[in-house]
């Protein structure tokens, strides 16, 4: 996903479809890890609109992931001190049986 340019206090959304290929109902969960640089997750928040959603077999839903940037001026200090010009993280969507 490309987030583009971000500013303090801003948020960006990315939409995509999630389709179940399971033969049973599954509950969706989003996990975020492997933040780079370390510590940037203190200033960025990721959430989505389908946490805990139960998805039935072959059903497809539109999902929105939102990235929120803190409005705290300390984030600017963090970026400068760590010479941050890019950031990254991994998003994994898990489906577990219900």
C-alpha positions, 0 to 999 in steps of 0.5 A: 500500500502506498500512503503518500505524503502525511501530515501531523494529525492527518489520516489516510484510508486504503480500501480493498476486498476480502474474500473467504475461500473457507468452507466455514464461517471465519472471524477476521483479525488485523495485526500490524508488526515489523514497524520500521524504523523502530519506535514510529508506531508510537506516532502512527495508528492503524485500524480497520473497519472489520475487526471481529467481522464474521465472514461466511464461505465465499462471501466478499466484503469491502475493507477499509484500513486507516492510518492515523498520524499523531498531532504531537509535535514530538513526532517531528523531533522523532523524524529528525533525530532518526533521519526518517524519510520512509517508514514501513510495517507489515499488515496481516489479516487472520481468519479464525474459525468461529 
